[in-house]
Amino acid sequence: MNSREPVGASDPGPTDQNIIDHIALELQLILGAHHGQGYGGVVVSAARGVVTVYRTEEHAAGIDAVIAGRSDARHIRVASARHSHACLSEIRDRVSADLDYWRRRGTVLTSLGIGARGEAVDIGVESLVEVAAVEQRYDGLPVAVTVVRPIPF
């Protein structure tokens, strides 16, 4: 992970979860709206007192400048993301638009979301056989397909 500061002694330490969540939410809104092509996501660690912002290298300077200007910057770390949240949102939307395609084939997508570190679109299916079919359909796209069985209620 490429952090602005080393992890460990320089971390602020345990911080109220509400404070860290507030910082993360603000960053999601600001960076998503104004730096969408470079913003990958955030990961929160109240135990360390930090929010890690994932951003693509080609857009790092702009995002880093926003963070450096914040009064709570000591709680923020940065790391590299392979893909922006905007890019992964488009892929997630494509998979979502394919739900009828999968239903017609008897494949159940049990979960669909975007990885918080800007790595891939996470797709859950019921069996290993379905993993291969979904991976083939989205070959070349950043997707992570895993078996995620639905939880009966």
WOGI-V702477 format. One record per pair of residues at least 4 apart in sequence whose C-alpha atoms are under 8 Angstrom apart, sorted by the first residue. I is the first residue (numbers start at 1). J is the second residue. If there is no record, write none. Layout:
I:J / I:J
This chain:
1:79 / 1:80 / 2:78 / 2:79 / 2:80 / 3:7 / 3:77 / 3:78 / 3:79 / 4:77 / 4:78 / 4:79 / 5:10 / 5:77 / 6:10 / 7:11 / 11:48 / 11:49 / 11:50 / 11:74 / 11:75 / 12:48 / 12:49 / 12:50 / 12:74 / 12:75 / 13:46 / 13:47 / 13:48 / 13:49 / 13:50 / 14:46 / 14:47 / 14:48 / 14:49 / 15:19 / 15:20 / 15:46 / 15:47 / 15:48 / 15:49 / 16:20 / 16:46 / 16:49 / 17:21 / 17:46 / 18:22 / 19:23 / 20:24 / 20:44 / 20:45 / 20:46 / 20:49 / 20:50 / 20:51 / 20:75 / 21:25 / 21:44 / 22:26 / 23:27 / 23:51 / 23:72 / 24:28 / 24:42 / 24:43 / 24:44 / 24:51 / 25:29 / 26:30 / 27:31 / 27:32 / 28:32 / 28:41 / 28:42 / 29:33 / 30:34 / 30:35 / 31:35 / 31:36 / 31:39 / 31:63 / 32:36 / 32:39 / 32:85 / 32:86 / 35:39 / 35:59 / 35:62 / 35:63 / 36:84 / 36:85 / 36:86 / 37:59 / 37:84 / 37:85 / 37:86 / 37:87 / 38:55 / 38:56 / 38:57 / 38:58 / 38:59 / 38:60 / 38:63 / 38:83 / 38:84 / 38:85 / 39:53 / 39:54 / 39:55 / 39:56 / 39:59 / 39:63 / 39:84 / 39:85 / 39:86 / 40:53 / 40:54 / 40:55 / 40:56 / 40:81 / 40:82 / 40:83 / 40:84 / 40:85 / 40:86 / 40:116 / 40:117 / 40:118 / 41:53 / 41:54 / 41:55 / 41:84 / 41:85 / 41:115 / 41:116 / 41:117 / 41:118 / 42:51 / 42:52 / 42:53 / 42:54 / 42:116 / 42:117 / 43:51 / 43:52 / 43:53 / 43:116 / 43:117 / 44:50 / 44:51 / 44:52 / 45:49 / 45:50 / 45:51 / 46:50 / 49:75 / 50:74 / 50:75 / 50:76 / 50:77 / 51:75 / 51:76 / 51:77 / 52:76 / 52:77 / 52:78 / 52:79 / 53:76 / 53:77 / 53:78 / 53:79 / 54:78 / 54:79 / 54:80 / 54:81 / 54:117 / 54:118 / 55:59 / 55:60 / 55:63 / 55:78 / 55:79 / 55:80 / 55:81 / 55:82 / 55:83 / 55:84 / 55:118 / 56:60 / 56:80 / 56:81 / 56:82 / 56:83 / 56:84 / 57:80 / 57:81 / 59:63 / 60:64 / 61:65 / 62:66 / 63:67 / 64:68 / 64:78 / 65:69 / 66:70 / 67:73 / 67:76 / 68:73 / 69:73 / 72:76 / 81:117 / 81:118 / 81:119 / 82:118 / 82:119 / 83:87 / 83:88 / 83:118 / 83:119 / 83:120 / 84:88 / 84:118 / 85:89 / 85:114 / 85:118 / 86:90 / 87:91 / 88:92 / 88:114 / 88:118 / 88:120 / 88:121 / 88:142 / 89:93 / 89:114 / 89:121 / 90:94 / 91:95 / 91:121 / 91:141 / 92:96 / 92:112 / 92:113 / 92:114 / 92:121 / 93:97 / 94:98 / 95:99 / 96:112 / 98:102 / 99:103 / 99:109 / 100:104 / 101:105 / 102:106 / 102:107 / 102:108 / 102:109 / 103:107 / 103:108 / 107:125 / 107:126 / 107:130 / 108:125 / 108:126 / 109:123 / 109:124 / 109:125 / 109:126 / 110:123 / 110:124 / 110:125 / 110:126 / 110:148 / 110:149 / 110:150 / 111:122 / 111:123 / 111:124 / 111:125 / 111:148 / 112:121 / 112:122 / 112:123 / 112:124 / 113:121 / 113:122 / 113:123 / 114:118 / 114:120 / 114:121 / 114:122 / 115:119 / 115:120 / 115:121 / 115:122 / 119:142 / 120:142 / 120:143 / 120:144 / 121:142 / 121:143 / 121:144 / 122:143 / 122:144 / 122:145 / 122:146 / 123:143 / 123:144 / 123:145 / 123:146 / 124:145 / 124:146 / 124:147 / 124:148 / 124:149 / 125:130 / 125:131 / 125:145 / 125:146 / 125:147 / 125:148 / 125:149 / 126:130 / 126:147 / 126:148 / 126:149 / 126:150 / 127:131 / 127:147 / 127:148 / 127:149 / 128:132 / 128:146 / 128:147 / 129:133 / 130:134 / 131:135 / 131:145 / 131:146 / 131:147 / 132:136 / 133:137 / 134:138 / 134:145 / 135:139 / 135:143 / 135:145 / 138:143
